[in-house]
Amino acid sequence: MPDLPFDVLGEVFRHGVSDSDNPYALIHAASVCLSWRSASFAHPQLWGHIHLYSRYGRVHFQEQLLDLFLERSHDCRLLITLDFNPYQRVSAIILTRLWSQAGRWAELSIICLHPHDLHELLSPLPSGVSLERLSALTGVSLNMLNFQFGDAQQSIDSFPMDILLTAPRLRTLHAEIFEPHFFNTPKSWELSDRHILLSIQDLVVVPGKQAPEMPPGVGLLPFPNARWVVIFPRYGDWTLIAEQRSNLISLTLCVSGYSSCNAITDAVRGLTLPLLQHLFIVYIGIHGHYVVKPGPLVSFIQRSSNSLQTFVLDKVPMATKDVLDLLDPLIHLRNLTIHEINPLSPVGRRHFPISQELFNRLLQNSFLPNLRGIDLDWCSSVNGSMEYRHMGRIGGSWYTFGNDLIPYFEMPPMDFEDESDPEEPSTIESASAFLTEMGIALPQIDPDDSDPEELPMIELAAAFLEAGIAFPELTN
C-alpha cells in the first residue's frame, strides 16, 4: 500500500469518503502514515465532503472540524451535510463560516436543523452580496419531517426563498419539510424572468401532515422546466404541476390517510403532459379508510397514453375495475407494477386491484400489447397459479412477484409500513394447479418413493413438455 501512486490512493480515499458519513474517516486515513497523509493532501477535493453531525463528538468540536476541512479543501467545491439535534441550536460560528464559503457550495443536504437555523443559513442577504452568490450550487435536499416547527413556525412565515433566488445552476430541489410554504406571496413572487425556478429539473416536495389551508388567491410556485417531479398533492387544482405542460417525463403522486380522497384526481384535472413516460401513484404513511377513485385520472392518462411507458400503483386502495379503466388506453406501456397494501386496510378486499379479473385481462393479446415487465404483489389468497398462466402465455417478458418497495425517489421513502412476505404456494403446488386448469392430466407421483424436491419437479416438467407449454420455472 505505501508504494501505491497518489492517484490510486486518492481514488481509494474518494470511495471511502463517499460511502461514509463519519467526518473522521478521512482524518484517520490521513493519520496512518506519511504516504497516506501526503496522498490525502494531494487531493483537496476529498476534504470538500463536509459532514457535521452532533452525534460525532461534542458540538463545539464541530467548529474545529469545519475549519480543518475548509482549510484542506482549498478552493474546491463543497458537498455539505448538516444533521443536528433539532432542539439544539447550531453555533453562530458554524453558520458564519459556512456563509463565508457560500460561493463554493455544490450540494447542500440538511437532514435535521432547527427552523431558525435553517432560515438563518438560507435566507439572509447582507448588503453587497450578489444575488448569484450560490453560483456553484446544483443540489439542495431538506429533510425536516422528523421535526415539528411548533411555536417556531409562528415567527417563520415562509420557506427560505433566497436559496432559490441566488443559485442560477440549481438542478435538484428535494424539500421534505413539515410545511414547505412554496407560496406565491407578494414578496417571494417578485422574481425576474431569469429567476432560479427555471433551472430546476429534479423536484421533490413532500409536505407534512398538518399543512394549513391555502390562502385565497394564492397559488404555488411553478417549476416550468422540471423533468422529474415527486409531489404530495393536497390543494386541489392549486398544485406544483399546474404549469408543467411540456418537459415533465416522470411524475410521482403521493397520497396517504391524511390526504383528501380527491387529492390525486384534483391534481391532474385538466392537466396535459405530452412527454410523460413514467407515472407513479404511491400510498405512503398511515393508510386511510377510503378508496381512491380514478375520476380525472382516466382522461389524464388518455392524454398521456402515447408516451407513457411505466405505470406504478403502489399500495393504493383502488378497485380492479377502476385500475383496468386506467390501463385500457396504455397501448405503448412496457412496464406495469401493482403492489397492494400489507396488511390489508379496513376498506376491504373488494377495493384492492389484483384479482382474477385483472389476470383475465392480462391474458388477452389486445390488452397492453407492448407490455414487457410485470411486477405484482398481492396480499390475499388469490390463486397462485394465475402468475404461471401469464408467464406461460408471453415469452421473453420479465416477471417478478415479491414485496420490494417502489423506489419513487432517491431518498428513502418516509414512514412506509413494515412488510412481511405473504405465504406463497410452492412451485409444485402452483404448477399442479396450472395443469389442472388447463385440463392436462397430472402425473402420478408417489411421495414415498421419491425425493419430494426432485422427482415431482421432473414429472411436472415432462407434463409441461408433452403439452408443448413453456414453463420458465421448470425448463432449467
Backbone torsions as a table, in degrees:
resi	resn	phi	psi	omega
1	MET	NA	-40.6	-179.6
2	PRO	-61.5	-23.9	-177.2
3	ASP	-89.0	-2.1	-180.0
4	LEU	-66.4	141.1	176.8
5	PRO	-61.3	156.4	-178.0
6	PHE	-61.4	-35.7	-177.8
7	ASP	-68.1	-34.6	177.6
8	VAL	-69.7	-45.3	177.3
9	LEU	-60.4	-39.8	178.8
10	GLY	-61.2	-38.9	178.4
11	GLU	-67.3	-39.3	176.8
12	VAL	-62.6	-45.9	179.1
13	PHE	-62.7	-37.5	-178.1
14	ARG	-61.2	-43.4	178.3
15	HIS	-65.3	-38.0	179.2
16	GLY	-65.3	-40.3	-180.0
17	VAL	-67.6	-43.5	-176.4
18	SER	-69.9	-25.5	-177.5
19	ASP	-93.6	-1.1	-176.2
20	SER	-126.7	141.8	174.7
21	ASP	-101.6	10.1	178.7
22	ASN	-85.2	114.6	-177.3
23	PRO	-66.5	-15.7	-178.1
24	TYR	-90.8	-4.6	-176.8
25	ALA	-60.0	-46.8	-179.1
26	LEU	-69.1	-36.2	178.2
27	ILE	-62.9	-42.8	178.9
28	HIS	-65.2	-40.2	178.9
29	ALA	-63.1	-39.8	-179.2
30	ALA	-71.6	-11.7	-178.3
31	SER	-98.2	0.3	-176.8
32	VAL	-67.9	-49.4	-178.7
33	CYS	-159.3	172.3	-177.9
34	LEU	-63.6	-38.3	-179.3
35	SER	-63.4	-44.7	-179.7
36	TRP	-67.6	-37.3	178.6
37	ARG	-62.6	-45.3	-179.9
38	SER	-64.9	-38.4	179.7
39	ALA	-64.8	-40.9	179.2
40	SER	-66.7	-37.0	178.2
41	PHE	-70.3	-27.7	-179.7
42	ALA	-75.2	-8.7	179.2
43	HIS	-124.9	75.9	-176.4
44	PRO	-61.7	-22.0	179.6
45	GLN	-63.9	-23.5	177.3
46	LEU	-62.5	-35.0	-177.7
47	TRP	-81.3	-1.1	176.3
48	GLY	-80.1	-8.8	175.1
49	HIS	-85.8	100.4	-175.2
50	ILE	-107.1	117.9	177.8
51	HIS	-115.8	116.1	176.8
52	LEU	-112.3	106.2	-178.4
53	TYR	-123.5	130.4	179.3
54	SER	-68.5	-20.2	-177.3
55	ARG	-77.2	-13.3	177.4
56	TYR	-97.3	91.6	177.9
57	GLY	80.1	178.0	179.8
58	ARG	-71.8	154.8	-173.6
59	VAL	-60.6	-39.1	-175.6
60	HIS	-68.8	-18.0	175.0
61	PHE	-68.9	-22.7	-178.8
62	GLN	-64.2	-28.5	178.8
63	GLU	-65.5	-47.1	177.8
64	GLN	-65.0	-38.0	178.8
65	LEU	-62.3	-45.1	178.9
66	LEU	-62.1	-44.1	179.3
67	ASP	-59.7	-41.3	-178.9
68	LEU	-62.9	-46.7	-178.0
69	PHE	-69.4	-38.0	178.2
70	LEU	-64.0	-39.2	-179.4
71	GLU	-68.6	-46.2	-174.6
72	ARG	-78.3	-17.5	178.7
73	SER	-84.7	-5.2	179.5
74	HIS	53.8	-121.0	-178.4
75	ASP	-110.6	21.8	-179.6
76	CYS	-71.5	163.4	177.5
77	ARG	-64.9	149.3	-178.0
78	LEU	-110.9	129.7	172.5
79	LEU	-110.2	104.5	-166.9
80	ILE	-107.8	132.6	173.4
81	THR	-124.0	126.2	177.8
82	LEU	-116.7	123.3	179.1
83	ASP	-140.7	87.2	-178.1
84	PHE	-110.0	163.4	171.1
85	ASN	-63.4	123.4	-175.7
86	PRO	-64.2	-16.3	179.4
87	TYR	-99.5	9.6	179.0
88	GLN	-124.3	116.0	-174.8
89	ARG	-70.7	143.8	175.1
90	VAL	-76.9	142.4	-177.6
91	SER	-65.2	147.4	178.9
92	ALA	-62.1	-28.4	180.0
93	ILE	-64.2	-44.2	179.4
94	ILE	-63.3	-46.0	-179.6
95	LEU	-62.2	-40.8	-179.6
96	THR	-65.2	-42.6	-178.8
97	ARG	-69.4	-36.7	174.7
98	LEU	-64.2	-41.4	178.6
99	TRP	-61.4	-37.7	-177.6
100	SER	-65.4	-19.4	-179.7
101	GLN	-110.4	21.6	-174.2
102	ALA	-58.0	-32.3	-179.9
103	GLY	-67.1	-14.7	179.8
104	ARG	-99.4	-6.5	-179.3
105	TRP	-61.4	126.4	175.3
106	ALA	-109.4	-43.8	176.4
107	GLU	-137.8	137.5	-178.5
108	LEU	-128.6	117.5	179.5
109	SER	-120.2	115.7	178.9
110	ILE	-111.8	107.4	-176.1
111	ILE	-87.0	-38.5	178.4
112	CYS	-158.1	124.5	-176.6
113	LEU	-155.7	142.1	176.8
114	HIS	-59.4	137.3	-174.9
115	PRO	-58.0	-33.1	177.6
116	HIS	-65.8	-40.2	177.7
117	ASP	-67.0	-36.7	177.5
118	LEU	-59.1	-46.9	-179.6
119	HIS	-70.3	-35.5	179.0
120	GLU	-66.4	-33.6	-179.8
121	LEU	-75.6	-38.3	-170.1
122	LEU	-102.6	-21.0	-169.7
123	SER	-96.6	-47.0	-168.5
124	PRO	-61.5	140.4	174.6
125	LEU	-125.7	93.0	179.4
126	PRO	-60.2	155.2	179.7
127	SER	-60.3	138.9	178.9
128	GLY	88.9	-5.3	178.8
129	VAL	-86.1	128.6	-179.1
130	SER	-65.4	146.6	176.9
131	LEU	-68.9	-9.1	176.5
132	GLU	-112.4	38.5	-176.8
133	ARG	-66.5	-27.4	-179.1
134	LEU	-95.5	55.8	-171.1
135	SER	-69.5	-20.9	-178.4
136	ALA	-99.4	-7.1	-173.2
137	LEU	-73.5	123.3	179.3
138	THR	-116.5	-17.5	-177.4
139	GLY	-146.5	136.7	176.5
140	VAL	-131.1	130.7	177.1
141	SER	-129.4	122.1	178.9
142	LEU	-119.4	115.4	178.0
143	ASN	-120.6	96.3	-177.5
144	MET	-117.0	22.2	-173.4
145	LEU	-66.2	-23.3	-176.8
146	ASN	-88.0	4.4	-177.2
147	PHE	-128.7	125.5	177.2
148	GLN	-96.6	128.5	-171.7
149	PHE	-62.8	-35.0	179.0
150	GLY	57.7	-131.1	-177.3
151	ASP	-65.1	-28.8	-179.4
152	ALA	-61.8	-30.6	-177.7
153	GLN	-62.1	-31.6	-175.8
154	GLN	-66.5	-26.7	-179.5
155	SER	-97.9	1.7	178.7
156	ILE	-124.1	105.7	-168.0
157	ASP	-99.1	2.5	179.8
158	SER	-161.5	159.9	174.1
159	PHE	-63.5	143.3	179.7
160	PRO	-64.5	93.5	-171.8
161	MET	-70.5	-22.1	-174.4
162	ASP	-60.5	-27.9	179.6
163	ILE	-64.8	-26.1	178.4
164	LEU	-87.3	-28.9	-174.0
165	LEU	-83.7	-17.2	-169.7
166	THR	-120.8	14.1	-180.0
167	ALA	-124.7	86.7	-173.0
168	PRO	-67.7	-13.9	-178.4
169	ARG	-109.6	11.7	-178.7
170	LEU	-63.7	124.8	-179.6
171	ARG	-113.8	-30.9	-174.6
172	THR	-120.3	126.1	176.0
173	LEU	-132.7	109.6	176.3
174	HIS	-112.0	107.0	-176.6
175	ALA	-113.3	96.3	176.4
176	GLU	-114.0	85.5	-174.8
177	ILE	-133.1	169.1	-172.3
178	PHE	-60.1	-41.2	174.1
179	GLU	-153.9	105.5	-169.6
180	PRO	-69.4	-23.8	179.1
181	HIS	51.3	49.5	172.6
182	PHE	-80.4	55.2	-173.1
183	PHE	-86.1	146.9	175.5
184	ASN	-84.8	62.5	178.6
185	THR	-76.2	156.3	-177.9
186	PRO	-54.0	-40.1	-177.6
187	LYS	-69.2	-49.3	-174.8
188	SER	-75.9	-16.7	-176.9
189	TRP	-87.1	-6.0	179.0
190	GLU	-81.1	73.0	-176.3
191	LEU	-111.6	146.0	178.3
192	SER	-75.5	171.0	-178.8
193	ASP	-63.6	-23.8	-178.1
194	ARG	-104.6	30.5	-177.6
195	HIS	-66.2	165.2	-169.4
196	ILE	-65.8	-23.6	-176.0
197	LEU	-60.2	-21.4	179.7
198	LEU	-70.8	-21.8	-174.1
199	SER	-90.5	-16.9	-173.7
200	ILE	-73.1	127.3	179.7
201	GLN	-115.9	-30.1	-177.8
202	ASP	-114.8	110.0	-170.5
203	LEU	-126.9	129.6	172.1
204	VAL	-129.1	122.9	176.4
205	VAL	-131.0	105.5	-179.4
206	VAL	-124.2	93.2	-179.2
207	PRO	-75.3	168.1	178.7
208	GLY	-77.5	-173.6	-169.3
209	LYS	-85.9	-10.9	-172.7
210	GLN	-119.4	39.4	-179.6
211	ALA	-65.4	140.5	179.2
212	PRO	-71.9	167.3	177.5
213	GLU	-67.0	146.9	178.3
214	MET	-70.1	126.3	178.3
215	PRO	-60.4	148.5	-179.9
216	PRO	-58.8	135.7	176.0
217	GLY	77.2	7.9	-178.5
218	VAL	-107.2	123.3	177.8
219	GLY	-101.2	-174.8	178.3
220	LEU	-109.6	150.3	-174.9
221	LEU	-62.9	133.3	178.4
222	PRO	-82.1	148.9	173.8
223	PHE	-124.1	76.9	-166.5
224	PRO	-64.8	-20.3	-178.3
225	ASN	-105.8	9.9	179.0
226	ALA	-63.7	139.2	179.5
227	ARG	-112.9	-29.6	179.2
228	TRP	-126.8	116.9	-173.9
229	VAL	-130.1	133.5	171.0
230	VAL	-122.7	120.7	-178.8
231	ILE	-135.6	162.8	176.7
232	PHE	-118.2	85.2	-174.2
233	PRO	-65.7	137.5	178.3
234	ARG	-148.0	-7.9	-173.4
235	TYR	-110.9	25.9	179.7
236	GLY	66.1	-130.6	-175.1
237	ASP	-70.5	-17.8	178.3
238	TRP	-82.2	90.3	-176.7
239	THR	-129.8	165.4	179.1
240	LEU	-72.4	-11.5	-178.2
241	ILE	-104.7	9.7	-173.8
242	ALA	-60.8	-24.9	-177.3
243	GLU	-115.3	14.2	177.9
244	GLN	-84.0	86.4	-172.8
245	ARG	-99.5	-21.9	-169.5
246	SER	-134.4	-32.2	-169.2
247	ASN	-97.0	-17.3	-172.6
248	LEU	-68.2	125.1	177.5
249	ILE	-114.3	-16.8	178.8
250	SER	-139.4	127.2	-178.5
251	LEU	-131.8	126.9	174.5
252	THR	-116.9	121.7	177.4
253	LEU	-106.7	121.7	-178.2
254	CYS	-104.6	141.9	178.7
255	VAL	-141.6	150.1	177.2
256	SER	-147.2	-177.2	178.9
257	GLY	-63.8	-15.9	178.3
258	TYR	-85.2	-13.9	-176.0
259	SER	-82.6	158.6	170.0
260	SER	-68.2	148.0	-179.7
261	CYS	-66.0	-14.9	179.4
262	ASN	-106.5	9.8	-173.0
263	ALA	-59.6	-47.4	-177.1
264	ILE	-70.0	-46.9	-176.4
265	THR	-65.4	-37.4	177.5
266	ASP	-67.5	-31.8	-177.5
267	ALA	-65.9	-28.9	-176.3
268	VAL	-106.0	5.1	-178.3
269	ARG	-61.7	121.1	179.1
270	GLY	74.5	5.5	-176.7
271	LEU	-84.6	139.4	177.1
272	THR	-126.6	121.6	178.6
273	LEU	-125.9	85.5	-171.8
274	PRO	-66.5	-21.0	-178.0
275	LEU	-102.3	4.5	-175.4
276	LEU	-62.8	125.5	179.8
277	GLN	-110.9	-27.6	-173.9
278	HIS	-133.0	122.5	179.4
279	LEU	-122.3	122.0	178.4
280	PHE	-117.5	129.1	171.4
281	ILE	-119.0	114.4	-167.2
282	VAL	-124.3	131.7	176.8
283	TYR	-99.4	117.9	-176.0
284	ILE	-124.5	161.8	176.9
285	GLY	73.8	-146.6	-176.1
286	ILE	-77.2	134.6	-178.1
287	HIS	-80.2	136.5	-178.3
288	GLY	-88.3	-174.0	-177.4
289	HIS	-110.8	18.9	-178.6
290	TYR	-122.4	165.3	179.1
291	VAL	-105.4	138.5	177.9
292	VAL	-79.7	120.8	177.2
293	LYS	-92.9	138.3	-175.4
294	PRO	-66.9	-44.2	178.0
295	GLY	46.4	-124.6	-179.0
296	PRO	-63.7	-12.7	177.5
297	LEU	-58.9	-34.1	-177.7
298	VAL	-63.4	-51.3	-179.3
299	SER	-68.2	-33.4	176.9
300	PHE	-62.2	-45.0	179.1
301	ILE	-67.5	-35.9	177.0
302	GLN	-60.7	-39.4	179.9
303	ARG	-71.2	-19.3	-179.3
304	SER	-107.8	5.8	-170.2
305	SER	-64.7	-28.3	-176.7
306	ASN	-70.5	-22.8	-176.8
307	SER	-112.9	-16.8	-173.4
308	LEU	-70.2	123.4	-178.7
309	GLN	-114.4	-23.2	-178.4
310	THR	-129.8	130.5	176.2
311	PHE	-131.9	124.8	-178.5
312	VAL	-124.5	126.6	174.9
313	LEU	-120.5	100.9	-170.3
314	ASP	-110.0	106.1	174.3
315	LYS	62.7	30.3	179.0
316	VAL	-97.1	121.9	178.0
317	PRO	-72.1	105.4	-178.0
318	MET	-148.3	134.2	-177.3
319	ALA	-66.2	152.6	-179.1
320	THR	-56.0	-44.1	-178.7
321	LYS	-58.0	-42.2	-180.0
322	ASP	-68.0	-37.8	177.6
323	VAL	-63.9	-41.8	178.9
324	LEU	-63.7	-35.0	176.1
325	ASP	-63.0	-35.1	178.1
326	LEU	-72.2	-35.4	-174.8
327	LEU	-82.9	-25.8	-173.9
328	ASP	-49.4	-48.1	-175.4
329	PRO	-79.2	-2.8	-171.7
330	LEU	-87.0	68.2	-177.0
331	ILE	-72.2	-17.7	179.7
332	HIS	-101.3	3.5	-177.1
333	LEU	-63.0	135.1	-179.3
334	ARG	-113.3	-26.7	-177.7
335	ASN	-134.0	126.6	-179.0
336	LEU	-124.4	128.6	176.6
337	THR	-128.6	126.7	174.4
338	ILE	-133.6	116.8	175.9
339	HIS	-117.3	138.8	178.5
340	GLU	-98.0	161.7	177.7
341	ILE	-68.3	138.3	175.7
342	ASN	-137.4	115.3	6.0
343	PRO	-77.4	167.9	-178.1
344	LEU	-62.0	142.0	178.0
345	SER	-79.9	160.1	178.1
346	PRO	-62.4	-10.2	-178.0
347	VAL	-67.4	-18.2	172.8
348	GLY	101.8	156.0	-176.2
349	ARG	-61.6	-35.1	-174.5
350	ARG	-67.4	-13.1	-179.2
351	HIS	-101.9	21.6	177.9
352	PHE	-113.8	146.8	-162.9
353	PRO	-75.6	-30.6	-171.8
354	ILE	-87.4	118.7	-178.3
355	SER	-152.4	176.6	177.0
356	GLN	-61.1	-33.4	179.0
357	GLU	-61.5	-41.2	177.9
358	LEU	-63.0	-45.2	-179.9
359	PHE	-65.0	-37.1	177.9
360	ASN	-60.6	-40.0	178.3
361	ARG	-69.9	-37.0	178.6
362	LEU	-64.1	-23.8	179.5
363	LEU	-79.9	-9.6	-179.3
364	GLN	-85.0	129.8	-176.7
365	ASN	-62.6	-30.3	-177.1
366	SER	-80.2	-11.1	-177.5
367	PHE	-93.5	120.8	-178.5
368	LEU	50.1	62.0	-171.3
369	PRO	-64.9	-23.1	-177.8
370	ASN	-100.8	12.4	-176.9
371	LEU	-64.6	131.0	179.8
372	ARG	-125.2	-14.1	-179.5
373	GLY	-139.6	131.5	179.2
374	ILE	-130.6	131.0	176.6
375	ASP	-130.5	106.6	-177.6
376	LEU	-119.2	140.1	177.5
377	ASP	-143.5	108.3	-178.3
378	TRP	-116.0	162.3	-173.1
379	CYS	-126.4	40.9	179.6
380	SER	-137.9	-177.2	-179.2
381	SER	-88.7	38.8	177.2
382	VAL	-60.8	141.7	-178.4
383	ASN	-56.1	118.9	-176.8
384	GLY	-63.4	-19.1	-177.7
385	SER	-70.9	-14.8	-177.5
386	MET	-60.1	-39.4	-178.3
387	GLU	-63.8	-37.1	-178.2
388	TYR	-73.6	-32.8	176.8
389	ARG	-60.1	-43.7	-179.0
390	HIS	-69.8	-38.3	-179.9
391	MET	-63.9	-34.1	179.7
392	GLY	-75.9	-20.1	-174.7
393	ARG	-83.1	-41.2	-174.2
394	ILE	-110.8	115.4	178.5
395	GLY	-85.9	146.4	175.9
396	GLY	82.4	1.6	179.2
397	SER	-87.5	163.1	179.1
398	TRP	-105.8	131.3	-177.4
399	TYR	-131.4	143.8	171.7
400	THR	-148.3	141.7	178.9
401	PHE	-132.9	103.7	-176.0
402	GLY	-160.5	-165.1	-174.9
403	ASN	-119.4	23.4	179.9
404	ASP	-67.7	141.3	177.5
405	LEU	-73.8	152.7	177.4
406	ILE	-82.4	119.7	178.4
407	PRO	-78.1	90.2	-172.5
408	TYR	-89.4	-13.4	164.9
409	PHE	-155.9	172.4	-166.5
410	GLU	-62.2	-43.8	-177.3
411	MET	-76.6	157.6	-178.8
412	PRO	-59.3	138.1	179.3
413	PRO	-60.7	147.0	-178.5
414	MET	-87.9	132.6	164.6
415	ASP	59.0	38.4	173.1
416	PHE	-73.3	146.2	176.3
417	GLU	-68.0	143.9	172.3
418	ASP	-66.2	143.2	-176.1
419	GLU	-123.4	154.3	171.9
420	SER	-132.1	144.6	-176.9
421	ASP	-64.9	132.4	175.8
422	PRO	-68.8	152.6	178.9
423	GLU	-68.4	124.4	-176.5
424	GLU	-111.9	148.6	177.5
425	PRO	-68.4	152.4	177.6
426	SER	-68.4	162.7	178.5
427	THR	-59.6	-39.6	-179.0
428	ILE	-64.9	-45.1	180.0
429	GLU	-62.0	-44.2	-178.6
430	SER	-66.2	-41.6	-179.8
431	ALA	-65.3	-40.0	178.5
432	SER	-63.4	-42.3	178.5
433	ALA	-63.2	-37.6	179.5
434	PHE	-63.5	-46.1	179.9
435	LEU	-61.6	-39.4	179.3
436	THR	-62.7	-44.2	180.0
437	GLU	-63.6	-33.7	-178.8
438	MET	-82.2	-1.2	179.1
439	GLY	75.9	23.7	-179.3
440	ILE	-99.7	132.1	-177.9
441	ALA	-63.9	134.1	179.1
442	LEU	-76.9	141.8	175.7
443	PRO	-67.8	147.2	179.1
444	GLN	-80.6	117.3	-176.6
445	ILE	-124.0	127.0	176.9
446	ASP	-103.2	105.6	-176.3
447	PRO	-59.4	-24.5	-177.3
448	ASP	-73.7	-19.3	-174.7
449	ASP	-104.5	10.2	-175.0
450	SER	-151.1	164.3	171.6
451	ASP	-73.1	120.5	-175.7
452	PRO	-62.1	-17.3	-179.2
453	GLU	-95.3	-11.6	-173.8
454	GLU	-115.9	-61.4	-173.9
455	LEU	-61.0	-46.4	178.0
456	PRO	-56.8	-38.4	179.9
457	MET	-65.4	-40.1	179.2
458	ILE	-65.5	-44.4	-179.4
459	GLU	-63.2	-42.7	179.7
460	LEU	-65.8	-39.9	178.1
461	ALA	-61.1	-39.9	178.6
462	ALA	-64.0	-39.6	179.3
463	ALA	-63.8	-41.3	178.0
464	PHE	-65.5	-41.7	-179.1
465	LEU	-63.3	-42.3	-179.7
466	GLU	-64.7	-34.7	179.6
467	ALA	-79.8	-6.7	179.2
468	GLY	72.5	30.8	-177.1
469	ILE	-112.4	129.9	176.3
470	ALA	-76.0	132.1	-179.8
471	PHE	-138.3	95.4	-169.2
472	PRO	-55.4	-34.4	-177.2
473	GLU	-67.0	-19.6	-172.5
474	LEU	-116.6	1.4	-174.2
475	THR	-90.5	-3.0	177.4
476	ASN	-79.8	NA	NA
